[in-house]
Amino acid sequence: MNPAEMQIWSLVALPLLVFVARVLDVSLGTVRIVLLYRGARRLAPLIGFLEMLVWLVAVGQVVQHLDRPLHYLAFAAGFATGTWVGLRIDEKLALGLVAVEIISPSDASDLVAELRDEGFGVTTVAARGLKGRVRLIITVIRRRDYRRLARLVERIHGDAFVTVSDVRAASRGYFQPAVASFRPWLELTGKK
């Protein structure tokens, strides 16, 4: 490389490399933490290994060019962007389970029937709220199925109160069968 190309590389390409490396390593870190939380203990160490390799590249470039503030900005901007990207990846993967509680102020038999027709396992309880009798509907579902369930609830009982909580683990009960194409992913994450 001639001196002009070296100057461009140092001023533009290296900060860009630092930015991209940070986006990648922080995204991987976010996914690794989510996988650990969701119990995927086999895949998380592999992601952690890649995360640290990429991080070393980014830090190495910043340390080699301590006189270049653009590298610092690229490092920080990559961290912020990587956090955002990691959260988007988590949303797309939608791993794990959630417990959904639906409190309906009116008869919910039509909602319960529709949820069961859609393959959701549902438990109902007669309860008492501030203004009288209510129906409590409880289900534990795969996180990726939540939007479909929420659309059903909104369509059938738009006045229902809904809460959603992460579930660390569940045993027994009824879950829709996993799609066959997810089998290798489930094996990698340690799920059966």
N, C-alpha and C positions, 0 to 999 in steps of 0.2 A: 504494500500500500504506500502511496506517496503521502507526503505530509498533509496535503489538503484533505485527502480521504481519511487519514488518521484523525484529523481535527473534527470532521463530521461524525465519524464513528464515536469519538469520545464525547462530543457535545449532544448528539441526538440519539444514536443507536444504543449506547450504554444505558442512559436513563430509561429508554424504552424497554430494554432488556430487564432492568431492575423492576420497572413497573409490572411487566408481564410475569416475571418470576414471583413477585409478591402476590399478584392476583391468584396465580396458580397455587402457591404454598398456603395462603390463607384460606382459599376455597377448599383445598384438601384438608386443612386442619378443621374447618367447620364440619365437613362431611365425616371426618374421623370421630369427632366428638359426638355427633348425632348417632353414628353407628355404635359407638361405645354405650351411649345411653340406651339405645334400642336393643342392646345385647348381642351385637354382631362382633364377637371377640376374635374371630379368625381374620376378618378383612381389615380391621382397624390398624393392626401393626404394620401391614403392608402399605397402607395409605400413609401412616406416620413416617415410614422409611422414605417414601417419595417426597413427602412434605419437607423433611429435613434436608434432603439433597437439594431441592429447589431453593430452600431458604439459604443454604450455604452459598449458592451462586449469587443470590441477591445481596447478602451481607458482604460477601467478598468484593463485589463491585463497589459498594459504598465505601468500604474500608480502604480500598485501593485508590479512591478518588475523594479523599476527605476535603479537598479544596474545591469541590464542585457542589454547590447547594442544590443544583437541579437533581442530583442523585438522591438527596434527602427527600426532596419533594416527591420524586418518583416512588421512593420507598414508602412514604406515608400514604400517597394516593393509591398505590397498589394494595396496601393493607385495607384501606376503606373500601375500595372496589372489590377486593377479594372477599370481604365480609358479606357484601351485598350479593355477590355471585354465589357464595356458599349457601346463603339462605335460600336463594332461588333454586339451587340444585336440591336442597332438602325438600322444598315444596314439591318439586317434580318427582322425586323419588317416593315421597310420602310413605316412608317405612314405619312400621309399628302399628300399635293399636290405640284407639281412643275409646273412652267411655262416654256415651251420650245419654243425657237425662233430658227427657222432654216432659214438661208439665203442661197439661192441657186443661183449661178451665171448663171444658165441655166434654161430652161423651167422645171418646177417642177410638171407638171400635173400628171406624172406617180407616183411621190412620194405622192402627195396629194391624188390621187385615192387609192393607197395602204394603206395609213394611215387611210383613211375613211373605206376601206374594213376591216381593223383590228379593227374598232370600236372607233377610236380616233376622237374627235371633232376637226375640223381644220378650221382656218380662214386664208385666204391668202390676201396679199397686194402686189401690184406692187410697187416697190421701186427703188431707184437709189443709187448705191454704188460708190466706188472710180473709178471703171473701167466700169461703165455703169449700164444698167438695171439689176435688180435682183428680185427675188421673195422672199418675207418674209412670212414664214409659222409660225403661232402661234397656240399653243395648251396648254391647262392646263390639266394635267393628274395626276393620282395617282402616288406617288413616286415609288411604287412597279412595275409599268409598264414602268419605264424609260428605263431599259436595253433592253426590247423588242423593244421599239421605236428606240433606238439608233442603234440597229442591222439593222432595216429596213432602216434607213437613210444611214448608212454606205454601205449597199448593193446596194441601188438604186442611191444615190447621195453622194458618198464618198468625193466629193470636197465641200460639204456644210459646212458652218460655223454654229455651234450650241452653244447656250448659255442656261443655266439652272438656274432658280431662285426659291427659296422657295416661296410658296404662303401661306400667313397667313390664308386667308379665300377667298371663292368664292361663288357666288350665281348664280342660274340659269345656263344656258349653258347646254352642253351635256357631260355626263360622262357615261362610261360603267357601267352597273348595278353591284352593289356589290355582291360578291359571298355569297350565303345564309349562309354558315358556318361561315362567319364573323359577322353575325347579333348580337350574344351575345357580342362579343368584341366591336362592334360599340356602343351598348347600354351602356356598362361599361365606355367607353371613352366619352360618351355624344354626340356622332355623330348619325345621323339618316340616 
